């Protein structure tokens, strides 16, 4: 059952419709979007690994649903994990079924020699372009969209969503595309319940980000740092800050620095905080439930699974605090991790009550153990953050174009040459 609760800093758009999953609702939603599309060029950006194409079923369903949509004017795939030309050609053929006379479809071969050559040239000019991964792929593909200068509204979602449907896509785009709204950024949220296991998922959000941000907000309040307190309260207002689904205007996107590690989502929220007023920011309930692939905890390896994810996210927050005047040292971070852990245990108990009343299985011991691991991961993040470290951010396309005015022309040539030659 949906609630009506609104966060103080951002607008929450709930799933209030009694027929939220019905065909009638979807029909009306898509009719509105098709009307908006007469004035607004809407683009879908899909960051996809080549392995997701080979794995089949999940991405097949996503592509089948997108092929039924009529309001999109371009679909651009940020292809990663495809160093071989044959892989790129296979991806082109795979996503080519989305093409229509009124909808441009392009696969951006991020690992290809033309794009990589341009990235190397940018590096030689002193412009950092990050490391291979989702963040870099999204950044390159946004640059291609800006080079085409057509898209007004850009939606982005992952390609591993098991429960994907057209309602999810339509709800993600409509708040920004609607000309009657002031929103320039909309973040998706949803429940994370495994139907087969009847258990809660989303451990990093539930057991790390939420209690950690709560901790930071309270600490900033106690230390009379109101601006940082408002910043963390803003982050706390998002129901699922690590969701990979969001939509924004191209004007906003041009000014965003893009993180190239697991801090991509929280870094994007922080960039939005700096760029927009709060009335221009929304979050929307996308689905009654959401399922995608799961990561292993990997407690002994900082380069894998949830361990790497927590470290990257914590590094972003710790770096943000230092760059805004908080003098971190071992004793301060030790205080943070112990305060975080006590906060997390409080949340674990609340989750157990929630699971019990909803007849879900809940392993209290494993949840507390995970929070304990995350406490240790926080210290790993601090060890990696010490010294003159900066957040792993690729400069905004506004900054890059100012330093290298021909960059859009060169990127457009590279992507189109790949498209034709293949």
C-alpha positions as CSV (number, residue, x, y, z in Angstrom):
1,X,0.0,0.0,0.0
2,X,1.5,3.3,-1.0
3,X,1.8,6.2,1.4
4,X,1.6,10.0,0.9
5,X,4.8,10.9,2.7
6,X,6.8,13.8,1.2
7,X,10.4,14.5,2.0
8,X,11.3,18.1,3.0
9,X,13.9,18.7,0.2
10,X,12.6,16.8,-2.8
11,X,9.3,15.8,-4.3
12,X,8.2,12.1,-4.0
13,X,5.9,10.8,-6.7
14,X,4.2,7.7,-5.3
15,X,2.5,4.7,-7.0
16,X,-0.9,5.7,-5.8
17,X,-3.0,4.4,-8.8
18,X,-5.2,1.5,-7.8
19,X,-4.5,-0.1,-11.2
20,X,-0.8,0.8,-11.2
21,X,0.0,-2.5,-13.1
22,X,-3.0,-2.5,-15.4
23,X,-3.0,-2.1,-19.1
24,X,-5.4,0.9,-18.9
25,X,-2.9,2.8,-16.8
26,X,-0.1,2.1,-19.2
27,X,-2.2,3.1,-22.2
28,X,-3.0,6.5,-20.6
29,X,0.6,7.0,-19.5
30,X,2.0,6.3,-23.0
31,X,-0.6,8.5,-24.6
32,X,0.7,11.4,-22.5
33,X,4.3,10.7,-23.4
34,X,3.5,10.4,-27.1
35,X,1.9,13.9,-26.8
36,X,5.0,15.2,-25.0
37,X,7.1,13.7,-27.7
38,X,5.7,16.1,-30.3
39,X,7.8,18.9,-28.6
40,X,10.4,16.9,-26.6
41,X,13.0,14.6,-28.1
42,X,13.2,11.8,-25.6
43,X,16.3,9.5,-25.5
44,X,16.9,6.2,-23.7
45,X,20.5,5.6,-22.8
46,X,21.3,1.9,-22.0
47,X,24.6,1.0,-20.4
48,X,25.1,-2.6,-21.4
49,X,27.9,-5.1,-21.0
50,X,28.5,-7.5,-23.9
51,X,28.0,-10.4,-21.5
52,X,24.4,-9.3,-20.9
53,X,23.7,-9.8,-24.6
54,X,25.2,-13.3,-24.4
55,X,23.3,-14.2,-21.2
56,X,20.0,-13.8,-23.0
57,X,16.7,-13.9,-21.2
58,X,16.8,-10.8,-19.1
59,X,18.0,-8.4,-21.8
60,X,15.8,-10.1,-24.4
61,X,12.8,-9.2,-22.3
62,X,14.0,-5.6,-21.9
63,X,14.6,-5.1,-25.6
64,X,11.2,-6.7,-26.5
65,X,9.4,-4.2,-24.2
66,X,11.4,-1.2,-25.4
67,X,10.5,-2.2,-29.0
68,X,6.9,-1.6,-28.2
69,X,7.4,2.0,-27.1
70,X,6.5,4.8,-29.6
71,X,7.5,8.0,-27.8
72,X,11.3,7.5,-27.9
73,X,13.2,9.4,-30.6
74,X,16.6,7.8,-30.0
75,X,18.0,4.8,-28.2
76,X,21.7,4.8,-27.6
77,X,23.6,1.8,-26.1
78,X,26.8,2.4,-24.2
79,X,28.5,-0.9,-25.0
80,X,31.2,-2.0,-22.5
81,X,33.2,-5.2,-22.2
82,X,33.5,-5.6,-25.9
83,X,37.1,-5.2,-27.1
84,X,36.7,-7.3,-30.2
85,X,35.0,-5.9,-33.4
86,X,33.0,-9.1,-33.8
87,X,31.4,-8.4,-30.4
88,X,30.5,-4.9,-31.5
89,X,28.9,-6.2,-34.7
90,X,26.9,-8.7,-32.7
91,X,25.7,-6.0,-30.4
92,X,24.7,-3.8,-33.3
93,X,22.7,-6.6,-34.8
94,X,21.1,-7.4,-31.4
95,X,20.0,-3.8,-30.7
96,X,19.2,-3.1,-34.4
97,X,15.8,-4.6,-33.9
98,X,14.8,-1.5,-32.0
99,X,15.3,0.7,-35.1
100,X,12.3,2.5,-36.6
101,X,12.0,5.3,-39.2
102,X,11.2,7.8,-36.4
103,X,13.7,6.4,-33.8
104,X,17.5,6.5,-34.1
105,X,19.4,3.5,-32.7
106,X,23.1,3.6,-32.1
107,X,25.6,1.4,-30.3
108,X,28.5,3.4,-29.0
109,X,31.6,1.1,-29.1
110,X,33.4,2.5,-26.0
111,X,36.2,-0.1,-26.2
112,X,36.7,0.4,-30.0
113,X,39.9,2.0,-31.4
114,X,38.2,5.2,-32.6
115,X,36.7,6.1,-29.3
116,X,39.7,4.9,-27.3
117,X,41.9,6.9,-29.5
118,X,39.9,10.1,-28.8
119,X,40.0,9.3,-25.0
120,X,43.8,9.0,-25.3
121,X,44.0,12.3,-27.0
122,X,41.9,13.9,-24.3
123,X,44.3,12.4,-21.7
124,X,47.3,14.0,-23.6
125,X,45.5,17.3,-23.3
126,X,45.3,16.9,-19.5
127,X,41.6,16.0,-19.5
128,X,40.9,12.9,-17.3
129,X,38.5,10.4,-18.8
130,X,38.5,7.9,-15.9
131,X,38.7,4.1,-16.3
132,X,36.8,1.6,-18.3
133,X,33.5,0.8,-16.7
134,X,29.9,1.9,-16.5
135,X,30.7,5.5,-15.5
136,X,33.1,6.0,-18.4
137,X,30.7,4.4,-20.8
138,X,27.8,6.6,-19.7
139,X,30.0,9.7,-20.0
140,X,31.2,8.9,-23.5
141,X,27.6,8.1,-24.7
142,X,26.3,11.4,-23.2
143,X,29.0,13.2,-25.1
144,X,27.7,11.5,-28.3
145,X,24.2,12.6,-27.5
146,X,25.3,16.2,-26.9
147,X,27.3,16.1,-30.2
148,X,24.0,15.2,-32.0
149,X,22.3,18.1,-30.2
150,X,18.8,16.5,-30.5
151,X,17.9,15.0,-27.1
152,X,16.0,17.2,-24.6
153,X,15.2,14.5,-22.1
154,X,17.5,11.6,-21.4
155,X,16.5,8.5,-19.4
156,X,19.0,5.9,-18.2
157,X,18.5,2.4,-16.7
158,X,20.5,-0.8,-16.4
159,X,20.2,-3.9,-18.6
160,X,19.9,-6.5,-15.9
161,X,16.3,-5.8,-14.6
162,X,14.5,-9.1,-14.3
163,X,11.1,-7.4,-13.6
164,X,11.3,-4.8,-16.4
165,X,8.2,-3.5,-18.1
166,X,7.0,-0.5,-20.1
167,X,5.3,1.1,-17.1
168,X,8.7,1.3,-15.4
169,X,10.2,3.2,-18.3
170,X,7.2,5.5,-18.8
171,X,7.0,6.5,-15.2
172,X,10.8,7.2,-15.1
173,X,10.6,9.6,-18.1
174,X,7.2,11.4,-17.6
175,X,8.0,13.7,-14.7
176,X,10.9,15.3,-16.6
177,X,9.3,15.2,-20.1
178,X,6.0,16.7,-18.8
179,X,6.2,20.5,-19.8
180,X,3.9,21.4,-16.9
181,X,6.5,20.2,-14.4
182,X,9.6,22.0,-13.2
183,X,11.6,18.8,-12.7
184,X,15.0,18.5,-14.4
185,X,16.0,15.4,-12.6
186,X,14.0,12.3,-11.5
187,X,15.4,9.3,-9.6
188,X,13.6,6.0,-9.6
189,X,12.9,3.9,-6.5
190,X,11.2,0.6,-5.7
191,X,10.9,-2.3,-3.3
192,X,13.6,-5.0,-3.4
193,X,11.9,-8.2,-2.4
194,X,12.9,-11.6,-3.8
195,X,9.7,-13.5,-4.6
196,X,11.4,-16.9,-4.6
197,X,13.2,-16.4,-1.3
198,X,10.6,-14.1,0.3
199,X,13.3,-11.9,1.6
200,X,14.6,-8.3,1.5
201,X,17.4,-7.5,-0.9
202,X,19.4,-4.2,-1.4
203,X,21.8,-4.8,1.4
204,X,24.1,-1.9,0.6
205,X,21.3,0.6,0.6
206,X,19.5,-0.8,3.7
207,X,22.5,-1.7,5.8
208,X,25.2,0.8,4.7
209,X,24.1,3.9,2.8
210,X,20.9,4.7,4.8
211,X,22.4,4.3,8.3
212,X,25.7,5.9,7.3
213,X,24.1,9.0,5.8
214,X,21.9,9.2,8.9
215,X,25.0,9.1,11.0
216,X,26.7,11.8,9.0
217,X,23.7,14.0,9.2
218,X,23.5,13.8,13.0
219,X,27.3,14.3,13.4
220,X,27.1,17.4,11.2
221,X,24.2,18.7,13.3
222,X,26.2,18.1,16.5
223,X,29.2,19.9,15.1
224,X,27.1,22.9,14.0
225,X,27.8,22.4,10.3
226,X,24.4,23.3,8.8
227,X,25.3,23.2,5.1
228,X,26.7,19.7,5.4
229,X,23.8,18.6,7.5
230,X,21.4,19.8,4.7
231,X,23.5,17.9,2.1
232,X,23.2,14.6,4.0
233,X,19.5,15.2,4.8
234,X,19.0,15.6,1.0
235,X,20.7,12.3,0.3
236,X,18.7,10.7,3.1
237,X,15.5,11.9,1.4
238,X,16.0,9.4,-1.5
239,X,14.3,6.1,-0.8
240,X,16.7,4.1,-3.0
241,X,19.8,6.3,-3.6
242,X,21.7,3.4,-5.4
243,X,19.0,2.9,-8.0
244,X,20.5,2.9,-11.5
245,X,17.4,4.4,-13.0
246,X,17.1,8.2,-13.5
247,X,16.1,10.8,-16.0
248,X,17.4,14.3,-16.6
249,X,17.4,17.2,-19.0
250,X,20.3,17.4,-21.4
251,X,21.0,20.9,-20.1
252,X,21.6,19.5,-16.6
253,X,23.5,16.5,-17.9
254,X,26.0,18.7,-19.8
255,X,27.1,20.2,-16.5
256,X,27.5,17.0,-14.5
257,X,30.8,15.4,-13.6
258,X,30.4,11.6,-13.8
259,X,31.9,9.2,-11.3
260,X,33.7,6.2,-12.8
261,X,33.4,3.8,-9.9
262,X,30.6,2.4,-7.7
263,X,30.0,5.9,-6.4
264,X,28.3,6.8,-9.7
265,X,24.8,7.1,-8.2
266,X,25.6,9.0,-5.0
267,X,28.0,11.3,-6.9
268,X,25.3,12.1,-9.4
269,X,22.9,13.0,-6.6
270,X,25.6,15.3,-5.2
271,X,26.1,16.9,-8.6
272,X,22.4,17.5,-8.8
273,X,22.4,19.0,-5.3
274,X,25.0,21.6,-6.5
275,X,23.3,22.3,-9.9
276,X,19.5,22.5,-9.1
277,X,17.1,23.9,-6.7
278,X,15.3,21.3,-4.6
279,X,11.9,22.0,-6.4
280,X,13.6,20.7,-9.6
281,X,14.4,17.3,-8.1
282,X,12.0,14.4,-7.8
283,X,11.9,10.7,-7.1
284,X,9.3,8.3,-8.4
285,X,8.0,4.9,-7.4
286,X,8.7,2.8,-10.6
287,X,7.4,-0.7,-9.7
288,X,5.7,-2.7,-7.0
289,X,8.9,-4.8,-6.9
290,X,12.3,-4.9,-8.7
291,X,14.7,-7.7,-9.2
292,X,18.2,-7.7,-10.8
293,X,21.5,-9.6,-10.4
294,X,23.0,-9.8,-6.9
295,X,26.6,-9.1,-5.8
296,X,28.6,-11.3,-3.4
297,X,29.8,-9.8,-0.1
298,X,33.5,-10.6,-0.8
299,X,34.7,-9.7,2.7
300,X,38.3,-10.5,2.0
301,X,38.7,-8.7,-1.4
302,X,38.4,-5.0,-1.7
303,X,38.2,-5.2,-5.5
304,X,35.0,-7.3,-5.8
305,X,31.3,-7.5,-4.9
306,X,29.7,-5.5,-2.1
307,X,33.1,-4.9,-0.6
308,X,34.2,-2.7,-3.5
309,X,30.8,-1.1,-3.8
310,X,30.8,0.0,-0.1
311,X,34.4,1.2,-0.3
312,X,33.8,3.3,-3.4
313,X,30.6,4.9,-1.9
314,X,32.3,5.5,1.5
315,X,35.3,7.1,-0.3
316,X,33.0,9.5,-2.1
317,X,31.3,10.7,1.1
318,X,34.6,10.9,3.1
319,X,36.2,12.9,0.3
320,X,33.2,15.2,0.1
321,X,33.5,15.9,3.8
322,X,37.2,16.7,3.6
323,X,36.7,19.0,0.6
324,X,34.0,20.9,2.6
325,X,36.2,21.6,5.6
326,X,35.9,18.6,7.9
327,X,39.3,17.6,9.2
328,X,39.2,13.9,9.1
329,X,41.8,11.8,10.9
330,X,42.0,8.2,12.3
331,X,40.2,9.1,15.5
332,X,37.4,10.9,13.7
333,X,36.8,8.1,11.2
334,X,36.9,5.6,14.1
335,X,34.1,7.5,15.8
336,X,32.1,7.5,12.5
337,X,32.4,3.8,11.9
338,X,31.4,2.9,15.5
339,X,28.5,5.4,15.4
340,X,27.5,4.0,12.0
341,X,27.5,0.5,13.3
342,X,25.2,1.3,16.2
343,X,22.8,3.1,13.8
344,X,22.9,0.1,11.5
345,X,22.0,-2.3,14.3
346,X,18.9,-0.1,15.0
347,X,17.9,-0.3,11.4
348,X,18.4,-4.1,11.4
349,X,15.9,-4.4,14.2
350,X,13.4,-2.2,12.4
351,X,13.9,-4.4,9.2
352,X,13.2,-7.5,11.2
353,X,9.9,-6.1,12.5
354,X,9.0,-5.1,8.9
355,X,9.8,-8.5,7.6
356,X,7.9,-10.3,10.3
357,X,4.6,-8.4,9.8
358,X,4.9,-9.0,6.0
359,X,5.6,-12.7,6.5
360,X,9.1,-12.5,5.0
361,X,12.1,-14.5,6.0
362,X,14.7,-12.5,7.8
363,X,18.1,-13.7,9.1
364,X,18.9,-11.3,11.9
365,X,22.3,-12.8,12.5
366,X,23.4,-12.5,8.9
367,X,22.1,-8.9,8.6
368,X,24.0,-7.9,11.7
369,X,27.1,-9.7,10.4
370,X,26.8,-7.8,7.1
371,X,26.7,-4.5,9.0
372,X,29.8,-5.6,10.8
373,X,31.6,-6.3,7.6
374,X,30.4,-2.9,6.2
375,X,31.9,-1.2,9.3
376,X,35.3,-2.8,8.4
377,X,34.8,-1.8,4.7
378,X,34.4,1.8,5.9
379,X,37.8,1.7,7.5
380,X,39.2,0.2,4.2
381,X,37.8,3.2,2.4
382,X,39.5,5.6,4.9
383,X,42.8,3.9,4.3
384,X,42.4,4.3,0.6
385,X,41.3,8.0,0.9
386,X,44.2,9.3,3.1
387,X,46.4,11.9,1.5
388,X,45.8,14.1,-1.6
389,X,43.0,11.9,-3.0
390,X,40.1,13.3,-5.0
391,X,36.7,11.9,-5.9
392,X,36.9,9.7,-9.1
393,X,35.0,12.1,-11.4
394,X,35.2,12.7,-15.1
395,X,34.8,16.4,-15.9
396,X,31.5,17.6,-17.3
397,X,31.1,17.9,-21.0
398,X,30.7,21.6,-20.6
399,X,34.2,21.8,-19.2
400,X,35.6,19.4,-21.8
401,X,34.1,21.2,-24.8
402,X,35.5,24.5,-23.4
403,X,39.0,23.0,-23.3
404,X,38.7,21.1,-26.6
405,X,36.1,22.8,-28.8
406,X,36.3,20.1,-31.5
407,X,35.6,17.2,-29.2
408,X,31.9,16.9,-30.1
409,X,32.7,16.8,-33.8
410,X,35.4,14.2,-33.3
411,X,33.3,12.0,-31.1
412,X,30.4,12.1,-33.5
413,X,32.7,11.2,-36.4
414,X,34.1,8.2,-34.4
415,X,30.7,6.8,-33.4
416,X,29.2,7.2,-36.9
417,X,32.3,5.7,-38.5
418,X,32.0,2.7,-36.3
419,X,28.3,2.4,-37.2
420,X,28.9,2.5,-40.9
421,X,32.1,0.4,-41.0
422,X,30.4,-2.4,-39.1
